[in-house]
Structures are given as C-alpha cells and as structure tokens.
Amino acid sequence: MSETTTGDASSERPLGDDWTLPALGRLNRDWFTTGTLAVQTCSGCGTLQHPPEEICHRCGAMTFTTTTVAPRGTVHSYTVAHYPAHRALAEHVPYAVVLVILDGHPEVRVIGNVLDVPPEEVRIGMPVVAIWQERTNAEGESIRFLQWLSA
C-alpha cells in the first residue's frame, strides 16, 4: 500500500456509517479533506501544531500555512476501548485508540485507530502508517478520517 493512498479499510474495523461527521471550518478543512497529514504551521515561527488552533502555542502568532508530512509514525500511547463512547461504535468494540508521534516531527502527535492489529497486540513503540477512511457529508464533500495500519 502506498503511503499517500486513501484507503477505506472497510473490512478493518471502520468507524461505522452512523459516526457523526465533523463540521468543516478554516482551521480543520485541510486535515479532514486532503487525504494527507496536513499539519498547521505557524507563519511566524514555523512551529507545527496539531490539532489546529487559532493561535500558535509557541509564539502567539495568528497566521498559518499547512505542511504535509510523511504519513508514518510510532505509537506513543494507546488505550483499548471495551465500551462504546457512542452508539455508532457498539459493533466495533474492543478497538485500540492510539496517540502517534509523527516521524520527523516528535512535537506533533495525532490520534486514530489501529485497524489491522488486534487491540491486545497494540504496543508502545509500534511503527504505523496512515490511511484514511472516507465518508461524504451532507454538502457532498469527502471527509477523510485518519486511521493507522501497522508498518
């Protein structure tokens, strides 16, 4: 699988069709629509930050660009959900939610699910590669959810 390929991973613990889609705005549109790891970058000091915010957490600037980073990382932390946080997830428990440190950008950490490894086999330090599960919102826009596969 190519690192930049958008995958649906439909056979690998999808979020389900009832999962609430995020409202898109200027801060999160690139993250949820590009199918890449499009990370907010401060125009003032160059700091990469995620999730996107109104203000740079390092210098206080309020203008940003987006930097696309490699879709690879390492599991920094994880939890296994045995009880659904939302009724749409009831059929998918247990599942592992991971916090991933992005390769080359240790200050940036993102969350997602590991789709191809049983939850009890997820480990800190496990290398992962990003894929995206795609859904269409009411406005006809493709919304892409970041997920992870073992690398």
GUNU-725551 format. One line per 10 residues: number of its first residue (from 1); their letters; for each residue y, x, z of N, C-alpha, C, O. Coordinates in nm, 4 decimals. Atoms other than C-alpha are relative to their C-alpha. Example, Ala and Ser with C-alpha at 12.3 -4.5 7.8 and 13.67 -1.06 7.14 Angstrom:
<pts>
1) as) -0.1190,0.0890,0.0000,-0.4500,1.2300,0.7800,0.1200,0.0900,0.0000,0.1181,0.1936,0.0665; -0.1190,-0.0820,-0.0060,-0.1060,1.3670,0.7140,0.1090,-0.0770,0.0730,0.2198,-0.0261,0.0899 $
</pts>
This chain:
<pts>
1) msetttgdas) -0.1177,0.0846,0.0000,0.0000,0.0000,0.0000,0.1233,0.0887,0.0000,0.1309,0.1846,0.0767; -0.1262,-0.0740,0.0061,0.3451,0.1316,-0.0908,0.0825,-0.0274,0.1246,0.0798,-0.1381,0.1786; -0.0808,0.0162,-0.1206,0.5806,0.1875,0.1992,0.1109,-0.1024,-0.0177,0.1536,-0.1639,0.0800; -0.1118,0.0907,0.0203,0.8505,-0.0252,0.0395,-0.0430,-0.1358,-0.0535,0.0418,-0.2202,-0.0823; 0.0500,0.1259,0.0513,0.6290,-0.3091,-0.0789,0.0172,-0.1100,0.1027,-0.0116,-0.0913,0.2209; -0.0056,0.1162,-0.0868,0.6991,-0.6503,0.0646,-0.1366,-0.0634,-0.0043,-0.1842,-0.1013,-0.1113; 0.1316,0.0611,-0.0061,0.3668,-0.7868,0.1815,0.0072,-0.1274,0.0802,0.0909,-0.1422,0.1693; -0.0003,0.1214,-0.0795,0.2850,-1.1281,0.3086,-0.1002,0.0071,0.1136,-0.0882,-0.0666,0.2114; 0.1004,-0.0189,-0.1042,-0.0133,-1.0152,0.5149,-0.0505,-0.1341,0.0523,-0.0780,-0.1487,0.1714; 0.0336,0.1355,-0.0420,-0.1095,-1.3822,0.5196,-0.1338,-0.0096,0.0707,-0.1552,-0.1018,0.1493 $
11) serplgddwt) 0.1297,0.0061,-0.0662,-0.4624,-1.3056,0.6305,-0.0003,0.0785,0.1310,-0.1031,0.0853,0.1983; -0.0054,-0.0889,-0.1159,-0.3447,-1.0793,0.9141,0.0972,-0.0502,0.1055,0.2056,0.0059,0.1213; -0.0801,0.0530,-0.1094,-0.2039,-1.2855,1.1999,0.1456,-0.0288,-0.0382,0.2359,0.0317,0.0196; -0.1386,0.0346,0.0338,0.1056,-1.4378,1.0339,0.0661,-0.0751,0.1143,-0.0013,-0.1246,0.2046; -0.0725,0.0739,-0.1031,0.3742,-1.5947,1.2468,-0.0262,-0.1493,-0.0088,-0.0068,-0.2210,0.0894; 0.0219,0.1434,0.0174,0.2836,-1.9347,1.1077,0.1194,-0.0643,-0.0676,0.2312,-0.0136,-0.0593; -0.1060,0.0654,0.0765,0.4854,-2.1751,0.8975,0.0976,-0.0789,0.0857,0.2040,-0.1175,0.0373; -0.0889,0.0764,-0.0868,0.6387,-2.3551,1.1954,0.0990,0.0873,0.0759,0.1827,0.0356,0.1498; -0.0873,-0.0920,-0.0719,0.8165,-2.0449,1.3261,0.1444,-0.0223,-0.0441,0.1715,-0.0308,-0.1639; -0.1404,0.0241,0.0288,1.1931,-2.1007,1.3469,0.0600,0.1190,-0.0755,0.0428,0.2342,-0.0359 $
21) lpalgrlnrd) -0.0628,-0.1060,0.0793,1.3857,-1.9056,1.0839,0.1378,0.0329,0.0566,0.2068,-0.0559,0.1066; -0.1320,-0.0371,-0.0517,1.6961,-1.7091,1.1849,0.1116,-0.0507,-0.0905,0.0940,-0.0614,-0.2119; -0.1192,0.0302,0.0782,2.0405,-1.8207,1.0752,0.0548,0.1329,-0.0500,0.0671,0.2281,0.0271; -0.0520,-0.1242,0.0569,2.1797,-1.5569,0.8412,0.1511,0.0061,0.0137,0.2212,-0.0930,-0.0065; -0.1433,-0.0257,-0.0107,2.5228,-1.4068,0.9004,0.0288,0.1405,-0.0483,-0.0616,0.2118,-0.0918; -0.0381,-0.1316,0.0518,2.7152,-1.0951,0.8080,-0.0672,0.1149,0.0738,-0.0878,0.2213,0.0155; 0.0621,-0.1078,-0.0767,2.5514,-0.8915,1.0853,-0.1488,0.0170,-0.0287,-0.1999,0.1289,-0.0243; 0.1451,-0.0113,0.0137,2.1875,-0.9723,1.0136,-0.0544,-0.0242,-0.1406,-0.1748,-0.0108,-0.1624; 0.0466,0.0349,0.1349,2.1712,-1.0662,0.6434,-0.0821,0.1123,-0.0643,-0.1907,0.0863,-0.1163; 0.0750,-0.1100,0.0614,2.0635,-0.7204,0.5201,-0.1363,0.0183,0.0661,-0.2362,0.0430,-0.0014 $
31) wfttgtlavq) 0.1256,-0.0195,-0.0731,1.7984,-0.6947,0.7907,-0.1066,-0.1005,-0.0435,-0.2226,-0.0640,-0.0625; 0.0972,0.1042,0.0283,1.6345,-1.0274,0.7031,-0.0203,-0.0314,-0.1481,-0.1047,-0.1150,-0.1806; 0.0138,0.0380,0.1406,1.6745,-1.0331,0.3233,-0.0371,0.1131,-0.0949,-0.0831,0.0854,-0.2057; 0.0205,-0.1085,0.0962,1.6344,-0.6868,0.1698,-0.1439,0.0456,-0.0148,-0.1796,0.1026,-0.1179; 0.1366,-0.0513,0.0058,1.2699,-0.6135,0.2497,-0.0059,0.1499,0.0201,-0.1020,0.2155,-0.0199; -0.0048,-0.1419,-0.0356,1.3733,-0.2677,0.3682,0.0476,0.0103,0.1442,0.0989,-0.0861,0.2009; -0.0563,-0.0221,-0.1329,1.4597,-0.1182,0.7035,0.1468,0.0353,-0.0196,0.1833,0.1527,-0.0257; -0.1431,-0.0121,0.0233,1.8330,-0.1735,0.6509,0.0697,-0.0008,0.1361,0.0935,-0.1075,0.1928; -0.0518,-0.0150,-0.1356,1.9870,-0.0413,0.9751,0.1522,0.0119,-0.0020,0.2083,0.0847,-0.0839; -0.1455,-0.0044,-0.0107,2.3506,-0.0962,1.0735,0.0456,0.1423,0.0350,-0.0097,0.2068,0.1241 $
41) tcsgcgtlqh) -0.0519,-0.1351,-0.0193,2.5512,0.2287,1.0549,0.1506,-0.0064,0.0219,0.2229,-0.0657,-0.0582; -0.1421,-0.0004,-0.0309,2.8909,0.2833,1.2158,0.0765,0.0817,-0.1035,0.0404,0.1959,-0.1320; -0.0833,-0.0717,0.0967,3.1556,0.3784,0.9598,0.0838,0.1080,0.0666,0.1265,0.2027,0.0006; -0.0813,-0.0965,-0.0719,3.3447,0.5696,1.2296,-0.0736,0.1260,0.0391,-0.0252,0.2365,0.0146; 0.0700,-0.1179,-0.0528,3.0818,0.7979,1.3837,-0.1381,0.0225,-0.0600,-0.2027,0.1230,-0.0301; 0.1290,-0.0173,0.0644,2.7679,0.7445,1.1739,-0.1198,-0.0410,0.0836,-0.2335,-0.0218,0.0404; 0.1109,0.0423,-0.0858,2.5590,0.6053,1.4617,-0.0774,-0.1146,-0.0648,-0.0183,-0.2111,-0.1132; 0.0864,0.1087,0.0423,2.2636,0.3937,1.3543,-0.0332,-0.0822,0.1230,-0.0647,-0.0273,0.2286; 0.0330,0.0854,-0.1138,2.2043,0.0940,1.5775,-0.0721,-0.1255,-0.0468,-0.0475,-0.1786,-0.1551; 0.0745,0.1225,0.0238,1.9682,-0.1984,1.5929,-0.0327,-0.0611,0.1349,-0.0724,0.0110,0.2264 $
51) ppeeichrcg) -0.0429,0.0948,0.1005,1.9937,-0.4842,1.6423,0.1481,0.0170,-0.0337,0.2230,0.0795,0.0414; -0.1404,-0.0115,0.0382,2.3238,-0.5122,1.4562,0.0911,-0.0711,0.0997,0.0580,-0.1768,0.1533; -0.0957,0.0538,-0.0974,2.6256,-0.5760,1.6759,0.1403,-0.0005,-0.0605,0.1623,0.0539,-0.1688; -0.1399,0.0065,0.0445,2.9988,-0.6438,1.6405,0.0721,0.1320,0.0190,0.1702,0.1594,-0.0501; -0.0703,-0.1219,-0.0379,3.0937,-0.3068,1.7910,-0.1001,0.1149,0.0134,-0.2129,0.0952,0.0584; 0.0863,-0.1172,-0.0135,2.9498,0.0442,1.7786,-0.0195,0.0326,0.1476,0.0779,0.0427,0.2222; 0.0254,-0.0285,-0.1411,2.7810,0.1216,2.1096,0.0344,0.1438,0.0377,0.0346,0.1779,0.1560; -0.0370,-0.1382,-0.0312,2.8816,0.4889,2.0793,0.1520,0.0207,0.0000,0.2061,0.0775,0.0949; -0.1430,-0.0320,0.0103,3.2466,0.4961,1.9631,0.0925,-0.1209,0.0071,0.2141,-0.1047,0.0177; -0.0828,0.1193,-0.0093,3.3662,0.1345,1.9739,0.0572,-0.0478,-0.1323,0.1302,-0.1469,-0.1348 $
61) amtfttttva) -0.0490,0.0439,0.1314,3.4415,0.1101,1.6003,-0.0591,-0.1365,-0.0346,-0.1598,-0.1790,0.0221; 0.0447,0.1348,0.0354,3.4031,-0.2286,1.4357,-0.0264,-0.0164,-0.1491,-0.0340,-0.1287,-0.1989; 0.0347,0.0079,0.1417,3.3280,-0.1420,1.0738,-0.1320,0.0733,-0.0212,-0.1581,0.1778,0.0384; 0.1361,-0.0494,0.0172,2.9775,-0.0779,0.9484,-0.0421,0.0005,-0.1462,0.0108,-0.0741,-0.2286; 0.0730,0.0015,0.1255,2.7673,0.0061,0.6474,-0.1464,-0.0205,0.0374,-0.1793,-0.0452,0.1534; 0.1435,0.0129,-0.0248,2.3924,-0.0171,0.6121,-0.0702,0.1230,-0.0552,-0.0398,0.1681,-0.1657; 0.0812,-0.1132,0.0432,2.1479,0.2730,0.5898,-0.1443,-0.0463,-0.0090,-0.1974,-0.1041,0.0858; 0.1413,0.0308,0.0146,1.7990,0.2212,0.4529,-0.0792,0.1213,0.0462,-0.0590,0.2321,-0.0035; 0.0804,-0.1086,-0.0560,1.5497,0.4301,0.6499,-0.1459,-0.0201,-0.0378,-0.1863,-0.1297,-0.0769; 0.1425,0.0047,0.0334,1.1826,0.5115,0.5906,-0.0709,-0.1042,0.0864,-0.0436,-0.1155,0.2059 $
71) prgtvhsytv) 0.0686,0.1078,-0.0725,0.9527,0.2240,0.6889,-0.1209,0.0488,0.0801,-0.2291,-0.0093,0.0729; 0.1078,-0.0562,-0.0817,0.7439,0.4349,0.9257,0.0507,0.0228,0.1412,0.1700,0.0436,0.1635; -0.0375,-0.0249,-0.1374,0.7405,0.4784,1.2985,-0.1210,0.0207,0.0880,-0.2339,0.0337,0.0406; 0.1024,-0.0221,-0.1006,0.5436,0.5241,1.6175,0.0169,-0.1031,0.1106,0.1287,-0.1296,0.1548; -0.0063,0.0977,-0.1084,0.4569,0.2656,1.8809,0.0500,0.0696,0.1262,-0.0122,0.1638,0.1754; -0.0602,-0.0531,-0.1223,0.6797,0.3407,2.1809,-0.0482,-0.0783,0.1223,-0.0703,-0.0221,0.2295; 0.0438,0.0881,-0.1075,0.5721,0.0441,2.3915,-0.0580,-0.1249,-0.0655,-0.0342,-0.1507,-0.1835; 0.0544,0.1244,0.0543,0.3845,-0.2813,2.3478,-0.0387,-0.0938,0.1132,-0.0509,-0.0543,0.2291; 0.0555,0.0991,-0.0913,0.2718,-0.5985,2.5146,-0.0942,-0.0870,-0.0804,-0.0737,-0.1073,-0.2001; 0.0922,0.0927,0.0645,-0.0152,-0.8285,2.4331,0.0287,-0.1388,0.0553,0.0183,-0.1629,0.1755 $
81) ahypahrala) -0.0293,0.1380,-0.0386,0.0792,-1.1958,2.4372,-0.1299,-0.0801,-0.0006,-0.1974,-0.0909,-0.1029; 0.1191,0.0838,-0.0114,-0.2030,-1.4148,2.5629,0.0363,-0.1483,0.0051,-0.0495,-0.2348,-0.0125; -0.0497,0.1370,-0.0040,0.0102,-1.7282,2.5960,0.1131,-0.0108,-0.1015,0.2002,0.0761,-0.1058; -0.1012,0.0114,0.1050,0.2247,-1.8546,2.3085,0.1405,-0.0216,0.0561,0.1607,-0.1055,0.1439; -0.1401,0.0166,-0.0396,0.6012,-1.8174,2.3536,0.0605,-0.1234,-0.0673,0.1651,-0.1728,-0.0253; -0.0452,0.1156,0.0774,0.6411,-2.1048,2.1057,-0.1248,-0.0707,-0.0521,-0.2257,-0.0059,-0.0797; 0.1194,0.0741,0.0439,0.4032,-2.3802,1.9963,-0.0502,0.0464,-0.1367,-0.1694,0.0348,-0.1651; 0.0416,-0.0480,0.1316,0.4002,-2.2334,1.6429,-0.0923,0.1215,0.0097,-0.1620,0.1544,-0.0863; 0.0818,-0.1189,-0.0180,0.2256,-1.9270,1.7854,-0.1335,-0.0289,0.0696,-0.2132,0.0626,0.0902; 0.1189,0.0349,-0.0784,-0.0514,-2.1152,1.9692,-0.1301,0.0437,-0.0671,-0.2229,0.0866,0.0013 $
91) ehvpyavvlv) 0.1224,-0.0379,0.0715,-0.3120,-2.0437,1.6987,-0.0148,0.1509,-0.0147,-0.1195,0.1979,-0.0591; -0.0011,-0.1434,0.0300,-0.2240,-1.6731,1.6899,-0.0168,0.0900,0.1219,-0.0158,0.2123,0.1084; 0.0199,-0.0828,-0.1186,-0.2762,-1.5586,2.0492,-0.1462,0.0428,0.0074,-0.2329,-0.0328,-0.0364; -0.0959,-0.1018,-0.0436,-0.3566,-1.2986,2.1527,0.0539,0.0785,-0.1199,-0.0128,0.0911,-0.2225; -0.0600,-0.0863,0.1013,-0.1205,-1.0814,1.9468,0.0800,0.1079,0.0713,0.1261,0.0899,0.1841; -0.0724,-0.1130,-0.0581,0.0471,-0.7477,2.0075,0.1407,0.0055,-0.0557,0.1602,0.0044,-0.1773; -0.1399,-0.0206,0.0372,0.4254,-0.7157,2.0028,0.0316,0.1449,0.0348,0.0122,0.1886,0.1483; -0.0246,-0.1427,-0.0206,0.5306,-0.3543,1.9586,0.1479,0.0332,-0.0117,0.2222,-0.0311,-0.0858; -0.1317,-0.0614,0.0124,0.8511,-0.1581,2.0094,-0.0247,0.1327,-0.0695,-0.0960,0.2183,-0.0170; 0.0276,-0.1158,0.0854,0.8571,0.1078,1.7372,0.1221,0.0900,-0.0087,0.2335,0.0437,-0.0331 $
101) ildghpevrv) -0.1030,-0.1019,0.0249,1.0597,0.4293,1.7241,-0.0112,0.0373,-0.1472,-0.1194,0.0725,-0.1943; 0.0028,-0.0310,0.1424,1.1566,0.4900,1.3616,-0.0062,0.1505,-0.0237,0.0655,0.2277,0.0401; 0.0106,-0.1413,0.0355,1.0532,0.8224,1.2100,0.1353,0.0519,-0.0475,0.2002,-0.0096,-0.1321; -0.1261,-0.0618,0.0384,1.3559,1.0480,1.1784,0.1216,-0.0573,0.0697,0.2318,-0.0043,0.0555; -0.1120,0.0656,-0.0686,1.5713,0.8177,1.3916,-0.0460,-0.0468,0.1375,-0.0583,-0.1672,0.1602; 0.0563,0.0370,-0.1298,1.4433,0.8266,1.7511,0.0899,-0.0899,0.0848,0.0442,-0.1494,0.1824; -0.0906,0.0876,-0.0743,1.7521,0.6392,1.8730,-0.0135,-0.1459,-0.0427,0.0398,-0.2350,0.0235; 0.0149,0.1354,0.0523,1.6530,0.3328,1.6678,-0.1408,-0.0506,0.0316,-0.2408,0.0132,-0.0012; 0.1282,0.0617,-0.0337,1.3798,0.1060,1.7968,0.0017,-0.1453,-0.0447,0.1003,-0.2165,-0.0253; 0.0097,0.1369,0.0502,1.2634,-0.2187,1.6429,-0.1323,-0.0622,0.0448,-0.2287,0.0079,0.0758 $
111) ignvldvppe) 0.1214,0.0690,-0.0430,1.0078,-0.4818,1.7334,-0.0686,-0.0676,-0.1167,-0.0097,-0.0860,-0.2232; 0.0795,0.0743,0.0972,0.7381,-0.6593,1.5401,-0.1403,-0.0149,0.0530,-0.1700,0.0234,0.1662; 0.1405,0.0152,-0.0356,0.3716,-0.7449,1.5467,-0.0817,0.1014,-0.0774,-0.0462,0.1362,-0.1900; 0.0966,-0.0822,0.0720,0.0840,-0.5132,1.4560,-0.1038,-0.0966,-0.0555,-0.1677,-0.1701,0.0198; 0.0814,0.1026,0.0635,-0.1178,-0.7119,1.2043,-0.1448,0.0389,-0.0262,-0.2309,-0.0486,-0.0350; 0.1342,-0.0400,0.0450,-0.4252,-0.5058,1.1206,-0.0846,0.0668,0.1072,-0.1905,0.1216,0.0769; 0.0728,-0.0609,-0.1109,-0.5382,-0.3819,1.4616,-0.0173,-0.1060,0.1085,0.0795,-0.1731,0.1443; 0.0158,0.0948,-0.1101,-0.6913,-0.5991,1.7329,0.0941,0.0369,0.1154,0.1136,0.1552,0.1431; -0.0972,-0.0280,-0.1056,-0.4420,-0.6331,2.0207,-0.0487,0.1000,0.1043,0.0298,0.1810,0.1537; 0.0519,-0.0907,-0.1023,-0.6696,-0.4472,2.2609,-0.0113,0.1445,-0.0478,-0.0370,0.2342,0.0325 $
121) evrigmpvva) 0.0074,-0.1360,0.0540,-0.6692,-0.1433,2.0289,0.1371,0.0627,-0.0275,0.1444,0.1795,-0.0656; -0.1350,-0.0545,0.0172,-0.2897,-0.1010,2.0027,0.0244,0.1023,0.1101,-0.0117,0.0795,0.2256; -0.0253,-0.1068,-0.0965,-0.1790,0.2204,2.1740,0.1382,0.0595,-0.0200,0.1890,0.0648,-0.1320; -0.1239,-0.0770,0.0078,0.1437,0.4019,2.2560,-0.0305,0.1280,-0.0765,-0.1329,0.1926,-0.0540; 0.0194,-0.1191,0.0831,0.1850,0.6849,2.0048,-0.0681,-0.0291,-0.1329,-0.0796,0.0604,-0.2166; 0.0674,0.0371,0.1238,0.0041,0.4954,1.7267,0.1011,-0.0027,-0.1153,0.2040,-0.0693,-0.1045; -0.0895,0.0053,0.1154,0.1672,0.5591,1.3855,-0.0150,-0.1332,-0.0734,-0.1253,-0.1860,-0.0874; -0.0010,0.1288,0.0691,0.2663,0.2444,1.1966,0.0904,0.0067,-0.1229,0.1793,0.0914,-0.1327; -0.0822,0.0128,0.1200,0.4137,0.1468,0.8608,0.0427,-0.1462,-0.0111,-0.0339,-0.2370,0.0213; -0.0581,0.1342,0.0068,0.6370,-0.1552,0.7970,-0.0446,-0.0760,-0.1238,-0.0631,-0.0192,-0.2314 $
131) iwqertnaeg) 0.0127,0.0956,0.1103,0.5632,-0.4564,0.5815,0.0856,-0.1199,0.0387,0.1339,-0.1296,0.1516; -0.0816,0.1182,-0.0269,0.7484,-0.7848,0.5527,-0.0760,-0.1242,-0.0384,-0.1380,-0.1307,-0.1445; 0.0529,0.1317,0.0306,0.6247,-1.1402,0.5720,0.1175,-0.0850,-0.0442,0.2234,-0.0833,0.0185; -0.1109,0.0707,0.0617,0.8343,-1.3702,0.3584,-0.0155,-0.1509,0.0138,-0.1246,-0.2062,-0.0001; -0.0109,0.1454,-0.0020,0.9437,-1.7316,0.4024,0.1310,-0.0375,-0.0668,0.2193,0.0471,-0.0818; -0.1229,0.0479,0.0629,1.2112,-1.9400,0.2333,0.0686,-0.0971,0.0944,0.0060,-0.1881,0.1487; -0.0733,0.0904,-0.0895,1.4863,-2.1062,0.4366,0.0467,-0.1241,-0.0760,0.0219,-0.1365,-0.1960; -0.0442,0.1271,0.0588,1.6435,-2.4475,0.3702,0.0987,0.0196,-0.1149,0.1116,-0.0667,-0.2016; -0.0960,-0.0291,0.1063,1.9085,-2.2836,0.1488,-0.0655,0.0691,-0.1198,0.0026,0.1030,-0.2166; 0.0721,-0.0630,0.1106,1.6389,-2.1305,-0.0755,0.0006,0.1522,0.0036,-0.0451,0.2166,-0.0908 $
141) esirflqwls) -0.0027,-0.1457,-0.0126,1.6939,-1.7741,0.0494,-0.1317,0.0503,0.0576,-0.1914,-0.0144,0.1436; 0.1195,-0.0620,-0.0542,1.3975,-1.5455,0.1131,0.0342,0.0703,0.1304,0.1236,0.1547,0.1351; -0.0159,-0.0635,-0.1302,1.3760,-1.4473,0.4789,-0.1231,0.0878,0.0192,-0.2363,0.0423,0.0033; 0.1106,-0.0945,-0.0168,1.1658,-1.1385,0.5493,-0.0071,0.0457,0.1449,0.0908,0.0938,0.2021; 0.0243,-0.0410,-0.1377,1.0152,-1.0682,0.8899,-0.0721,0.1320,-0.0005,-0.1754,0.1468,-0.0658; 0.0614,-0.1311,-0.0130,0.9354,-0.7087,0.9750,-0.1269,-0.0099,0.0836,-0.1269,-0.0694,0.1914; 0.1257,-0.0096,-0.0713,0.5758,-0.6509,1.0797,-0.0521,0.1423,-0.0195,0.0063,0.2195,-0.0955; 0.0513,-0.1370,0.0053,0.3649,-0.3368,1.1218,-0.1498,0.0019,-0.0281,-0.2247,-0.0858,0.0150; 0.1415,-0.0305,0.0225,0.0330,-0.2020,0.9977,-0.0260,0.1400,0.0526,0.0642,0.2238,0.0524; 0.0332,-0.1351,-0.0446,-0.1465,0.0995,1.1394,0.0089,0.0938,-0.1196,-0.0273,0.0572,-0.2314 $
151) a) -0.0172,-0.0960,0.1119,-0.0719,0.4106,0.9325,-0.1138,0.1007,-0.0012,-0.1173,0.1889,-0.0870 $
</pts>
